[in-house]
Amino acid sequence: MIQQRPRGENLKIKEWELTEKGKQIYPFILGEHLYSERTALKGFSKKEVAQLEEYLIRVRENITLDWELVKKGKKEIIVR
């Protein structure tokens, strides 16, 4: 559904693009996404949706910072 290809002369830089199959099913996937988003956020005000987004960004930042340390062996995961 997607394919990777080099971008220009530098082979380290990659671009991603939809295959023909990806282009065909994109409208369906987008419709499913929009339906799921509307269902999940039903009853939320615009302010609440914005606040939720801010919280989720903070959660992602917390997880990312911690995971980078774990991945590099600089932090041990302790399960209790």
N, C-alpha and C positions, 0 to 999 in steps of 0.2 A: 504494500500500500504506500510505502515511502521508500525512497532510494537515496543513497548518499553518493555524491560525486565530488571530485576535486574542484576547487575554485581557482581558476587561473593557473599561473605557473607554480605557485607554492602548494605542493601536494599535502602539506599539513593542514591547510585551511579547507574545510569541507562545507558543502552546501547540501541541504536536504530538500527533496522535492517529491510531490505526489506522483505515483505511477498512474497509469490510465485507470486501473481498478480503484485507486485511492480517490481520483477525481470523480469517479462514478458514485462512490458511496459517501463522499463528503457531505452532500446535502442531508442524507439520512442521519449520519452521525451528529451533525450540527443540530438537527431537529430534536434528536434524543437528548442531547446535552441541554438545550434550552428548556425542554419539558422538565428534565430532572432538576434544573436550577430553579425554575418557577415553583415546582412542587416543594423543594427543600426550603425555600424562602417565603412560602405562603404565610401571610399574617405578620411578616416583619415590615417595619417601616423602612424608608430609605436610610434614615439615620441609623437604625439598628443593623441594617445590612452593611453600612460603611464601618460601623463599630466592629462587627463580626470580622470583616476583612482585615481591619487593623490588628485584631487579636490573632488571627490566623497567620498574619505576616510575622508577628512577634514570636509565635510558637515555632514557625519555620526557621527563623533566625536562631532561636535557642537550640533547636535540634541540629541545625547545620553547623554551628560553632562547635558543639560537643562532638558531633560525628567526625568532623575534620580532625580533631585531636585523637579520637579513638582510631581512626583509619591510619593515622601516621604513627601509631604506637605510643603516643604521648599521654594517653589516658587509658586506664584499665577499666573495663566494665565489671562492676561488682553486682552480682545477683544475690539478693537476700530474701 
